[in-house]
Amino acid sequence: MLQEMNLAGSFTFPGTSMTVNRMGYGAMQLAGREGDKLVWGPPRDVDGAIGLLREVVASGVNHIDTSDYYGPHITNQIIRKALSPYPVDLVIVTKIGARRGADGSWIPAFSREDLIAAVHDNLRNLGLDVLDVVNLRSMFGVHGPAEGSIEEQVTVLAELQQKGLVRHIGLSNVTPAQVAEARRIAPIVCVQNQYNLVHRSDDALVADLARDGVAYVPFFPLGGFTPLHSATLSDVAAQLDATPMQVALAWLLHRSPNILVIPGTSSLTHLRENLQAAKLEIPAQMLATLDSILH
């Protein structure tokens, strides 16, 4: 049941002139792997990664999510090599707040000095004079949001915004209380948290942000390193002549108009399958069936 759509319609970040298609692309998987170190070092096929990014943009995607700690540095350097000079409508969203240990670990980098250095790392490796959107990733909980004040860190980003290095500010891996705290300091254009068909603790936050026109960008929309598996999801996919992953993405796009999806892949085949999900219409009865997976 595929219908022609412009990559699931568009969304304009609040208080900005930046309009993106709701189907975006997450660049994390462009980096390589070294033993147990995930998202580490260059990919096996750098030219293939460059070709994939060019197809991403040629397909109409104009929202790319990245970070300089992917690789580290590698993913941003590949984005620059593939796409610079950048299309005028391309919005690159990056994130700061962590760094990589020599063992591949993800280490909080939340000091003023860390955050300023991270912004400059992103500018340098992407080849930009100003970053469209910088998400502050809270690291109070590595595997999920945890409470703790982010006032100091958001204030640093607001100062960098005033200096013209950052256009807009977003948040990642945050609680509703942290979102409220940040919005008292500076306008927040997007929130990026883990959310998918079977991980829905942010249901209320999605609705709250939608009322204010703030984007909600789920990371791991397909389950991340542990892909989604559900008999109900597979049954619905079979009825729609689609893959379970396509249905999982389409469900997110149906879930709320402020949701922007950024599925990541290093495979051209999977990229094309993901993009097709933007055209997938799910009937109301099937949406209800999918919604019931958690019940």
matplotlib code that plots the C-alpha trace (Angstrom):
import matplotlib.pyplot as plt

x = [0.0, 2.5, 1.6, 3.7, 4.9, 7.8, 9.8, 6.9, 6.3, 8.3, 8.9, 10.2, 12.3, 10.6, 11.8, 14.0, 13.8, 15.2, 12.7, 13.6, 11.9, 10.8, 12.8, 16.4, 19.6, 21.8, 25.5, 26.8, 27.1, 29.4, 32.3, 34.1, 34.7, 37.8, 37.3, 34.9, 35.2, 32.0, 31.7, 35.5, 38.0, 37.4, 34.9, 36.2, 35.0, 35.4, 34.4, 31.3, 30.4, 30.9, 28.7, 26.0, 26.0, 25.6, 22.7, 21.1, 21.1, 20.1, 17.1, 15.8, 17.1, 18.1, 18.6, 21.7, 22.5, 26.2, 28.7, 32.5, 32.8, 31.7, 34.9, 36.0, 36.3, 35.9, 32.2, 32.3, 35.4, 33.5, 30.5, 32.7, 34.5, 31.2, 29.0, 31.0, 30.3, 27.0, 23.5, 21.9, 18.9, 20.9, 20.6, 23.5, 22.7, 25.6, 25.9, 28.5, 28.8, 30.9, 34.3, 35.8, 38.3, 41.2, 39.3, 36.3, 34.3, 31.9, 33.1, 31.3, 32.9, 30.7, 33.1, 33.0, 36.4, 35.2, 32.1, 33.9, 36.5, 33.8, 32.1, 35.4, 36.1, 32.8, 33.3, 36.8, 36.0, 32.7, 34.4, 31.9, 32.0, 28.8, 26.9, 23.1, 22.1, 24.1, 22.5, 23.8, 23.9, 23.4, 25.8, 24.4, 23.1, 25.1, 22.3, 19.4, 18.3, 19.0, 18.4, 21.0, 21.3, 22.4, 22.1, 25.9, 26.2, 23.3, 24.6, 27.9, 26.0, 24.0, 27.2, 28.6, 25.3, 25.7, 29.2, 27.8, 29.4, 26.0, 22.7, 20.3, 20.4, 19.0, 19.1, 19.8, 19.3, 17.4, 14.5, 11.4, 12.8, 16.1, 14.1, 12.2, 15.5, 17.2, 14.2, 14.4, 18.0, 17.7, 15.2, 15.4, 14.5, 14.7, 15.0, 16.7, 16.0, 15.7, 12.2, 10.7, 7.8, 8.8, 10.6, 8.0, 8.8, 8.8, 5.1, 4.2, 7.3, 6.5, 3.1, 4.3, 6.9, 4.4, 2.2, 5.1, 6.2, 9.5, 11.0, 11.4, 14.0, 14.1, 17.5, 17.7, 14.3, 15.0, 16.4, 20.0, 22.5, 19.7, 17.2, 13.5, 11.8, 8.1, 5.7, 2.9, 5.2, 6.1, 2.5, 1.5, 4.5, 3.4, -0.1, 1.4, 3.9, 6.7, 9.6, 9.2, 11.8, 9.8, 6.7, 8.6, 9.8, 6.4, 4.8, 7.1, 6.1, 2.4, 2.9, 3.2, 3.9, 6.8, 8.7, 11.7, 13.3, 17.0, 17.6, 21.2, 22.9, 26.1, 24.2, 22.7, 20.1, 19.0, 19.0, 16.6, 14.4, 14.3, 13.5, 10.5, 9.1, 8.2, 5.6, 4.0, 0.5, -0.6, -4.4, -5.9, -6.7, -3.1, -1.8, -3.9, -2.5, 1.0, 0.2, -0.9, 2.5, 3.4, 0.1]
y = [0.0, 2.6, 6.1, 8.8, 11.2, 13.7, 11.7, 11.8, 15.5, 18.3, 19.9, 23.4, 23.7, 26.2, 29.8, 29.0, 29.0, 25.4, 23.0, 19.4, 16.3, 14.1, 11.1, 11.9, 9.9, 9.0, 8.8, 6.9, 3.6, 5.1, 4.7, 1.3, -1.2, -2.5, -5.6, -4.7, -1.0, 0.0, 3.2, 3.3, 4.0, 4.2, 1.9, -0.9, 0.9, 4.7, 5.2, 3.2, 5.4, 8.5, 7.1, 6.2, 9.8, 11.2, 8.9, 10.0, 13.6, 12.8, 10.9, 14.1, 13.7, 17.1, 16.2, 14.4, 13.5, 13.1, 13.7, 14.2, 11.4, 8.9, 7.4, 9.6, 12.4, 9.8, 10.2, 14.0, 13.8, 11.4, 13.7, 16.6, 14.7, 13.4, 16.5, 19.7, 22.2, 21.4, 21.8, 25.0, 23.2, 20.5, 20.6, 18.9, 18.2, 17.2, 16.5, 17.1, 16.0, 12.9, 11.7, 8.4, 6.5, 4.6, 1.4, 2.7, 3.7, 6.6, 9.1, 12.2, 15.4, 18.0, 20.7, 24.1, 23.4, 20.1, 21.6, 24.4, 22.1, 19.7, 22.5, 23.5, 19.8, 19.6, 22.8, 21.8, 18.2, 19.2, 22.2, 24.7, 28.2, 27.6, 24.5, 24.4, 22.5, 21.2, 18.7, 18.6, 14.9, 14.4, 11.8, 11.5, 8.1, 6.5, 4.0, 6.3, 9.7, 10.4, 13.5, 16.1, 19.8, 20.8, 24.5, 25.1, 23.2, 24.8, 28.2, 27.4, 26.5, 29.7, 31.7, 29.9, 30.6, 34.3, 34.2, 32.9, 29.4, 27.6, 28.5, 26.4, 24.2, 20.8, 18.2, 14.4, 11.7, 14.0, 13.9, 16.2, 18.1, 18.7, 19.9, 22.4, 23.6, 24.1, 26.0, 28.5, 29.3, 29.2, 28.2, 24.4, 23.3, 19.5, 16.7, 13.4, 10.4, 6.7, 5.9, 3.2, 0.8, -1.1, 1.6, 4.3, 5.9, 9.3, 9.1, 12.1, 14.1, 13.6, 15.1, 18.0, 18.9, 18.6, 21.2, 23.6, 22.7, 21.3, 18.3, 14.9, 12.9, 9.2, 7.6, 3.8, 4.0, 0.4, -0.8, 0.2, -2.6, -4.9, -4.8, -4.9, -8.3, -8.8, -11.3, -8.7, -6.3, -9.1, -10.0, -6.4, -6.1, -9.2, -7.8, -4.5, -6.3, -4.4, -5.3, -5.1, -2.4, -0.3, -0.7, 0.3, 3.5, 4.2, 3.8, 6.5, 8.9, 8.2, 8.6, 12.4, 15.1, 16.5, 13.2, 13.2, 9.8, 9.3, 5.6, 4.8, 2.3, 1.7, -0.4, 1.0, -1.7, -0.9, 2.9, 2.4, 0.2, 2.8, 5.6, 3.5, 3.5, 7.2, 6.1, 3.4, 4.1, 2.1, 1.8, 2.9, -0.7, -1.8, 1.2, 0.2, -3.3, -2.0, 0.4, -2.6, -4.4, -2.9, -3.8]
z = [0.0, -1.2, -2.0, -3.5, -0.7, -0.5, 2.0, 4.5, 4.2, 5.8, 9.1, 9.9, 13.1, 15.4, 15.1, 12.1, 8.3, 8.3, 6.7, 6.3, 4.9, 7.8, 6.5, 7.3, 7.6, 10.6, 9.8, 12.8, 10.9, 8.3, 10.7, 10.9, 13.6, 15.2, 17.2, 20.0, 19.3, 17.6, 15.5, 15.4, 12.7, 8.9, 7.1, 5.0, 1.9, 2.1, -1.5, -0.9, 2.1, 0.0, -2.7, -0.2, 1.2, -2.3, -3.0, 0.4, -0.8, -4.4, -3.0, -1.4, 2.2, 3.6, 7.3, 8.3, 11.9, 12.9, 15.6, 15.7, 18.2, 15.5, 14.4, 16.2, 13.5, 10.7, 9.9, 9.7, 7.4, 5.1, 5.1, 4.1, 1.4, 0.0, 0.1, 0.4, -0.9, 0.8, -0.8, 0.4, 1.8, 3.7, 7.5, 9.4, 13.0, 15.2, 18.9, 21.7, 25.3, 24.9, 23.8, 22.9, 25.1, 23.6, 24.3, 22.3, 25.4, 25.4, 28.1, 29.3, 28.0, 29.8, 30.9, 29.3, 27.7, 26.4, 24.8, 23.2, 21.8, 20.5, 18.6, 17.0, 16.2, 14.4, 12.5, 11.4, 10.3, 8.5, 6.9, 8.1, 9.6, 11.6, 12.7, 11.9, 15.0, 17.9, 20.2, 23.8, 24.7, 28.4, 29.8, 33.4, 32.1, 29.3, 28.4, 28.9, 30.3, 34.0, 36.0, 36.6, 35.9, 32.3, 33.0, 32.8, 29.5, 27.8, 28.8, 27.1, 23.9, 24.1, 24.3, 21.2, 19.5, 20.3, 18.9, 15.6, 15.8, 16.4, 14.8, 16.9, 20.0, 20.6, 23.3, 23.4, 25.9, 28.2, 30.7, 30.5, 33.5, 31.6, 28.5, 30.7, 32.3, 28.9, 27.4, 30.2, 29.0, 25.2, 22.5, 21.9, 18.3, 18.8, 21.2, 20.3, 22.5, 22.1, 20.9, 18.7, 18.5, 21.6, 23.5, 24.2, 27.6, 25.9, 24.7, 26.9, 26.0, 22.2, 22.8, 24.9, 22.2, 19.4, 21.1, 20.9, 17.4, 18.7, 16.7, 18.3, 16.7, 17.8, 17.7, 17.3, 15.4, 14.3, 17.6, 17.2, 17.8, 18.7, 15.8, 16.6, 16.6, 17.1, 15.7, 15.5, 13.6, 11.2, 10.6, 9.9, 7.5, 5.6, 5.2, 3.8, 1.6, 3.4, 5.6, 9.4, 9.5, 6.9, 9.1, 12.2, 10.5, 9.0, 12.4, 13.8, 11.0, 11.7, 15.4, 15.5, 12.9, 14.9, 14.7, 12.3, 11.6, 11.0, 10.3, 9.7, 7.5, 5.5, 3.0, -0.2, -0.2, 3.3, 2.5, -0.4, 1.8, 4.5, 2.1, 0.8, 4.3, 3.8, 1.3, 3.4, 4.5, 7.5, 7.9, 11.3, 12.4, 11.8, 13.6, 16.6, 16.3, 16.4, 19.3, 21.3, 21.1, 24.5, 26.2]

ax = plt.figure().add_subplot(projection="3d")
ax.plot(x, y, z, "-o")
ax.set_aspect("equal")
plt.show()
